């Protein structure tokens, strides 16, 4: 059985440190924690492999822009045989308070274009894959949400986000070891 952790983000140095790329940062941290192999580019993504608890786990960073993330996920499902229930998607959430985590067993896209794309590209019900949402908070009054997600964290926000990314990694590990319900009980709202 192969499992996959997909971190959503946008490719290119311009977007590397933006709020929209927190999913990529979690994947990078997990790759370091698990001594994953060197990433390879395949099927619209950068993919590395790790062995976690005797299982193969693919760490995936789609190389399409956020709105086309579903292309890479479809390839995981169709070409690599990853079942939707063995997939966890990590991404930013505007509607979640800054620094908070929310794990879900599935559900709607909540307006997130990366999740919408995945739901459009894979067959199954929209709730068939796990999610780890990382709260980036709403923008200040007068700031467009698109501008907000494409900006880096402020110096004051960075320490909080560093801690949040570490907790997100631990939440993914808990999900893999004990299932989504146990991970939700431990990490939701924290």
Protein Blocks (a to p, Z undefined) as FASTA:
>chain_A
ZZdddddddedjklmmgmklmmmmmmmmmmmmnopacdddeehiacddddeehiacdddd
dfbdfklmmmmmmmmmmmnopafklcccddddfkbcehiacddfbdcekopaklmmmmmm
pgcdfklpccddddebjadehiafklmmmpccdfklmmmmmmmmmmmmmmmmmmmmnojk
lmmmmmgoZZ
